[in-house]
Amino acid sequence: MKKPGATRALHSILLFALVGLATATLTISFLPLHSTRVISGLSIAGFLMLLCQKKIVINLNGLLIYFFLVIYVIYVGILTVFSGSGDLVYLKKSTSLLLDGVPSAVFIALILIYKNRFHEFPKDRAFYDFCLFFFWFSVFVSITVIGSFLIPEFRVIVESLFPAQGNIIDSSHPDYSYRIRGILPATGASASVYFAFGVVLGLVASERVMDGGYFKKFATIIGFFTLITALILNGRSGFVVLAIGAVTLFFYFVFKCVVCHVVTKGLLLNVLFLIFILMFSGYLFLTTEVGNFKAMYRLVDDFLLIISSGGSEGTVGALIDMYFIPPSKILFLFGDVSTFNSNRIPSDVGYIRVLHSVGVFGFILFYLFWVVSYLTIIFGPTSIKLKVLFCYLIIITFILESKEPFFLYLYLATILMVPISIYCLSPRILPQVPHVK
């Protein structure tokens, strides 16, 4: 029996809030906890209640995958204790992945699988629902970015209510006028990647997103353009995500044409739309119509310097200089957790910062969790389309890790953990069985 329209709308709003707050890690100035921690606390309470009532089923093999993360966090804790530095920043980041990211991701998977329990492929439907809700919440965040760009007074209010966790937090930073984050706590490259993932996951769920009347289709198209505008107002890293996404989508399109001899209307529209988005983004990025910001000219000059020097100068050259191994064998093996914060090394590269913090053993444990979990999904019983998507998601994050420690960013880790929870853990709520007298 169909639910009444008001009930369906309420459920959609609650799921919108659940997915959005869990993946955006919003911080409010007058509250002690960020949004992902709140969702995590509610998730743990919900799990305990269901476990007490014996109403939840979890795939134990999938639970073993998360065991890698548990071992890694314990290992980081041991290194922190024996380091004697008193620096807890790296331990807090790692523990947050386990205690904030995992419960939130598993709870999202549980609720979305339950929502689609009567469909033929409940896991696939659950993942597409996640993409749908994440897209609309990222659109909502992008609107606050555009509002901050157009109305300086609004920006002051928003950024005072929703403080940032990044490095571009006030006008003293040279890119402050150009990097506008809205309510998002992330700044710069991190914010740019968030909006790029909004575009990508929106395209993944395009059939669901565009399903409806002309008003919904129009709102969806506007949503994509607000995401692109927010991406432009935050940095270049998001363009890497979209560019590689375009290449991936193009080769998938060719594969469908040549091997399967099947091209759906939706796939063709996705390819054309993503190409159009990239062309539109490039036009806005390279013209001064968006605003007379020196940062834009600086970005273009940097690109030309990279090309003319063959990659030895500019940001690429600076990035190459950030690759170096620990100076001693003991540091190479076990690292020094204080190098992530108080004794920070001169590198932004994720791999290098993790290696210097926890050594080669911790390095292997951390990245092995992501590799094993996504290989399990990719070689599992999923469609070709989803296999390509999951390959893309994990590969693009490993590419981004060569710039910053994106796997340690809670918002992105939570996004990546949702597919792991849906396809590997597969949490299910058992149906209520009536007592027979």
C-alpha positions in Angstrom: 0.0 0.0 0.0 1.3 3.4 -1.0 2.1 5.9 1.8 0.3 9.2 1.8 2.0 12.1 0.0 2.7 14.0 3.3 4.3 10.9 4.8 6.5 10.3 1.8 7.6 13.9 1.8 8.4 13.8 5.5 10.5 10.6 5.0 12.3 12.3 2.1 13.1 15.3 4.2 14.5 13.2 7.0 16.6 11.1 4.6 17.8 14.4 3.0 18.9 15.6 6.4 20.5 12.3 7.4 22.6 11.9 4.3 23.5 15.6 4.1 24.4 16.1 7.7 26.4 12.9 7.9 28.5 13.7 4.8 29.0 17.5 5.2 30.4 17.5 8.8 28.7 20.9 9.4 29.9 22.8 12.5 27.7 25.4 14.3 29.4 28.0 16.4 27.1 27.6 19.5 27.0 23.7 19.4 29.9 21.5 20.7 29.5 18.7 18.1 29.7 18.7 14.3 26.8 17.2 12.4 28.5 13.8 11.5 29.1 13.2 15.2 25.5 13.9 16.0 24.3 11.5 13.3 26.9 8.9 14.6 25.6 9.2 18.1 22.0 8.7 16.9 23.1 5.8 14.7 24.8 4.0 17.6 21.7 4.5 19.8 19.6 3.0 17.0 21.9 0.1 16.5 21.9 -0.8 20.2 18.1 -0.6 20.3 17.8 -3.0 17.2 20.5 -5.3 18.6 18.7 -5.6 21.9 15.5 -6.5 20.1 17.4 -8.9 17.7 16.0 -7.1 14.7 19.2 -6.4 12.7 21.2 -8.7 10.5 24.8 -7.9 9.3 27.0 -9.7 6.9 29.9 -11.0 9.0 32.3 -11.2 6.1 31.7 -7.5 5.5 32.4 -6.8 9.2 35.9 -8.3 8.7 36.6 -5.5 6.2 36.0 -2.9 8.8 38.4 -4.9 11.0 41.3 -3.5 9.0 40.2 0.0 10.1 39.8 -1.1 13.8 43.4 -2.6 13.8 44.7 0.6 12.2 43.1 2.8 14.8 44.5 0.6 17.6 47.9 0.7 16.0 47.8 4.6 15.8 46.8 4.7 19.5 49.8 2.5 20.5 52.1 4.7 18.4 50.7 7.8 20.0 51.2 6.5 23.5 54.8 5.4 22.9 55.7 8.6 21.0 55.5 10.6 24.2 54.8 13.8 22.2 51.3 14.3 23.6 50.1 15.2 20.1 46.6 13.7 19.6 45.6 15.3 16.3 46.4 12.3 14.1 44.8 9.9 16.6 41.7 12.0 16.8 41.4 12.1 13.0 41.8 8.3 12.7 39.4 7.6 15.5 36.9 9.9 14.0 36.8 7.8 10.9 35.9 4.8 13.0 33.6 6.3 15.6 31.9 9.0 13.4 32.2 7.9 9.8 31.5 4.2 10.1 28.3 4.4 12.3 26.9 7.2 10.1 27.7 5.3 6.9 26.3 2.0 8.2 23.1 3.7 9.5 22.6 5.4 6.1 23.0 2.0 4.4 20.6 0.3 6.9 17.8 2.9 6.4 18.1 3.1 2.6 18.2 -0.7 2.2 15.1 -1.0 4.4 13.4 1.8 2.4 14.0 -0.3 -0.8 13.4 -3.8 0.7 10.5 -4.6 -1.6 12.4 -3.8 -4.8 14.2 -6.3 -6.9 17.7 -4.9 -6.3 17.5 -3.2 -2.9 21.2 -2.5 -2.5 21.5 -0.8 -5.9 18.4 1.2 -5.2 19.8 2.2 -1.8 23.0 3.4 -3.4 21.1 5.5 -6.1 19.0 7.0 -3.3 22.2 8.0 -1.5 23.5 9.7 -4.6 20.1 11.4 -5.0 20.0 12.8 -1.5 23.7 13.8 -1.5 23.2 15.6 -4.8 20.3 17.7 -3.4 22.1 18.5 -0.1 25.3 19.6 -2.0 23.0 21.8 -4.2 21.6 23.4 -1.0 25.2 24.0 0.3 26.2 25.5 -3.1 23.3 28.0 -2.9 24.9 29.3 0.4 28.2 29.7 -1.5 26.5 31.7 -4.3 24.6 33.8 -1.7 27.9 34.5 0.1 29.5 35.5 -3.2 26.7 37.9 -4.1 26.0 39.4 -0.7 29.0 40.1 1.5 26.9 40.7 4.6 25.3 37.2 4.2 28.8 35.7 4.0 29.8 37.3 7.3 26.7 35.9 9.0 27.1 32.4 7.5 30.8 32.1 8.2 30.3 33.3 11.8 27.5 30.7 12.4 29.3 27.9 10.6 33.0 28.1 11.3 35.6 26.6 9.0 38.1 23.8 9.7 40.4 24.6 6.8 43.2 27.1 6.2 41.3 29.8 4.3 39.2 31.2 7.1 39.7 35.0 7.1 40.7 37.9 4.9 44.4 37.6 5.8 44.6 34.7 3.3 45.4 35.8 -0.3 42.6 33.6 -1.7 39.9 34.5 0.8 38.0 36.7 -1.7 38.0 33.9 -4.2 37.5 30.8 -2.1 33.9 31.0 -0.8 32.6 28.0 1.2 29.1 29.0 2.3 28.1 26.8 5.3 30.6 24.1 4.5 33.4 23.7 7.1 35.9 22.7 4.3 37.8 25.3 2.4 39.7 25.4 -0.9 40.5 22.1 -2.5 38.4 20.1 0.0 35.3 22.2 -0.7 36.0 22.0 -4.4 36.1 18.2 -4.3 32.8 18.1 -2.2 31.0 20.0 -4.9 32.6 17.9 -7.7 31.3 14.8 -6.0 27.9 16.4 -5.9 28.0 16.7 -9.7 29.3 13.2 -10.2 26.8 11.5 -7.9 24.0 13.6 -9.3 24.9 12.3 -12.8 25.0 8.8 -11.4 21.4 9.1 -10.2 20.4 11.3 -13.1 17.4 9.1 -14.0 16.1 9.4 -10.5 17.0 13.1 -10.2 15.3 14.0 -13.5 12.3 11.8 -12.8 9.3 14.1 -12.5 7.6 17.1 -14.2 9.2 20.0 -16.0 9.7 22.0 -12.8 11.8 19.2 -11.2 13.9 18.9 -14.4 14.4 22.6 -14.5 15.4 22.6 -10.8 17.8 19.8 -11.4 19.6 21.6 -14.2 19.8 24.7 -12.1 21.2 22.6 -9.3 24.0 21.3 -11.5 24.9 24.8 -12.5 24.9 26.0 -8.8 27.3 23.2 -8.0 29.6 24.1 -10.9 29.6 27.8 -9.8 30.4 26.8 -6.2 33.2 24.6 -7.5 34.7 27.5 -9.5 34.5 29.6 -6.4 36.6 27.2 -4.4 39.5 25.7 -6.3 41.0 23.5 -9.1 40.9 20.0 -7.4 37.3 19.6 -8.2 38.0 20.0 -11.9 40.4 17.0 -11.8 37.5 15.0 -10.4 35.2 16.1 -13.2 37.8 15.8 -16.0 38.6 12.2 -15.0 34.9 11.5 -14.6 34.3 12.8 -18.2 37.1 10.5 -19.5 35.7 7.5 -17.6 32.1 8.2 -18.8 33.4 8.6 -22.4 35.1 5.2 -22.3 32.1 3.6 -20.7 30.0 5.1 -23.5 32.4 3.6 -26.1 32.3 0.2 -24.4 28.5 0.2 -24.5 28.6 1.1 -28.2 31.2 -1.3 -29.3 30.8 -4.3 -27.0 27.2 -4.2 -25.9 25.7 -2.4 -29.0 23.4 -0.7 -26.5 23.3 3.0 -25.8 20.6 4.3 -23.6 19.2 7.8 -23.9 20.3 8.5 -20.3 23.9 7.5 -20.9 24.1 9.7 -24.0 22.6 12.7 -22.2 25.1 12.2 -19.3 28.1 12.3 -21.7 26.9 15.4 -23.5 25.8 17.1 -20.3 29.2 16.5 -18.6 31.1 17.7 -21.6 28.9 20.8 -21.6 29.5 21.4 -17.9 33.3 21.2 -18.4 33.1 23.7 -21.3 30.9 26.0 -19.4 33.2 25.8 -16.3 36.2 26.5 -18.4 34.6 29.5 -19.9 33.6 31.0 -16.6 37.0 30.1 -15.1 39.0 31.8 -17.8 37.0 35.0 -18.2 36.6 37.9 -15.8 32.8 37.9 -15.9 32.6 36.0 -12.6 34.6 38.7 -10.8 37.8 40.6 -11.1 39.9 38.4 -8.8 43.6 38.3 -9.0 43.5 34.7 -8.0 42.0 33.8 -11.4 44.9 35.4 -13.2 47.3 33.7 -10.8 45.8 30.3 -11.5 46.1 30.8 -15.3 49.7 32.0 -14.9 50.5 29.0 -12.8 49.0 26.7 -15.5 51.1 28.4 -18.2 54.2 28.1 -16.0 53.7 24.4 -15.5 53.4 23.9 -19.3 56.4 26.0 -20.2 58.7 24.4 -17.6 57.6 20.9 -18.4 56.3 20.5 -14.8 59.5 21.5 -13.0 58.0 24.8 -11.8 54.6 26.1 -10.5 52.3 24.0 -8.3 53.4 20.7 -10.0 57.1 21.5 -9.3 56.2 22.4 -5.7 54.2 19.1 -5.3 57.2 17.0 -6.5 59.3 18.6 -3.8 56.8 17.4 -1.2 57.7 13.8 -1.9 60.4 12.6 0.6 60.7 9.6 2.9 61.5 9.8 6.7 65.2 10.4 7.4 65.8 7.3 9.6 64.9 3.6 9.5 62.9 3.8 12.8 60.9 6.7 11.5 60.3 4.9 8.2 59.0 1.8 10.1 57.0 3.5 12.8 56.7 7.2 12.0 56.1 10.1 14.4 52.5 11.1 14.9 53.5 14.6 15.9 54.6 15.3 12.3 51.0 15.6 11.3 50.4 18.7 13.4 52.8 20.2 16.0 56.0 19.0 14.3 54.5 19.2 10.8 56.6 18.2 7.8 56.8 20.5 4.8 54.4 18.5 2.7 50.7 18.5 1.9 50.7 15.1 0.1 48.5 12.6 1.8 50.7 9.6 1.3 53.8 11.4 2.7 52.0 12.8 5.7 50.5 9.3 6.6 53.9 7.6 6.1 55.7 10.2 8.3 52.9 9.9 10.9 52.5 6.1 11.3 55.4 4.6 9.4 55.2 2.0 6.7 53.2 -0.5 8.7 50.5 2.0 9.5 50.6 3.2 5.9 49.9 -0.3 4.6 47.1 -0.9 7.1 45.3 2.4 6.4 45.3 2.1 2.6 44.8 -1.6 2.6 41.3 -1.0 4.2 40.2 1.1 1.2 41.7 -1.2 -1.5 40.3 -4.4 0.0 36.8 -2.9 0.6 36.4 -1.5 -2.9 37.9 -4.6 -4.6 35.2 -6.6 -2.7 32.5 -4.3 -4.1 33.9 -4.3 -7.6 34.3 -8.1 -7.9 30.9 -8.6 -6.2 27.5 -9.1 -7.9 27.0 -5.5 -9.2 26.2 -4.1 -12.6 28.9 -3.1 -15.1 27.8 0.5 -14.6 28.3 0.4 -10.9 31.6 -1.5 -11.2 32.9 1.3 -13.4 31.6 3.9 -10.9 33.2 2.3 -7.9 36.5 1.9 -9.8 36.3 5.6 -10.6 35.5 6.7 -7.0 38.4 4.8 -5.4 40.9 5.7 -8.1 40.0 9.4 -8.1 40.4 9.5 -4.3 43.8 7.9 -4.6 44.8 10.5 -7.2 43.5 13.3 -4.9 45.6 11.8 -2.0 48.7 12.8 -4.0 47.7 16.4 -3.2 46.2 16.3 0.3 45.2 13.5 2.9 41.7 13.2 1.5 41.1 9.8 3.0 41.5 11.3 6.4 38.9 14.0 5.6 35.8 12.8 7.4 33.3 14.0 4.9 34.9 12.1 2.0 35.6 9.0 4.1 32.0 8.9 5.0 30.9 9.2 1.4 33.2 6.3 0.4 32.1 4.2 3.4 28.4 4.3 2.3 28.9 1.9 -0.7 31.1 -0.3 1.6 28.3 -0.5 4.1 25.6 -1.1 1.5 27.4 -3.8 -0.5 29.8 -5.4 2.0 28.1 -5.1 5.4 24.5 -5.2 3.9 22.7 -4.3 7.2 19.0 -5.3 7.3 16.2 -4.8 9.7 14.3 -8.1 10.2 10.5 -7.9 9.5 8.1 -8.1 12.4 6.8 -11.6 12.7 3.4 -11.9 14.4 3.2 -14.2 17.4 1.2 -17.3 16.9 -0.9 -18.3 19.9 
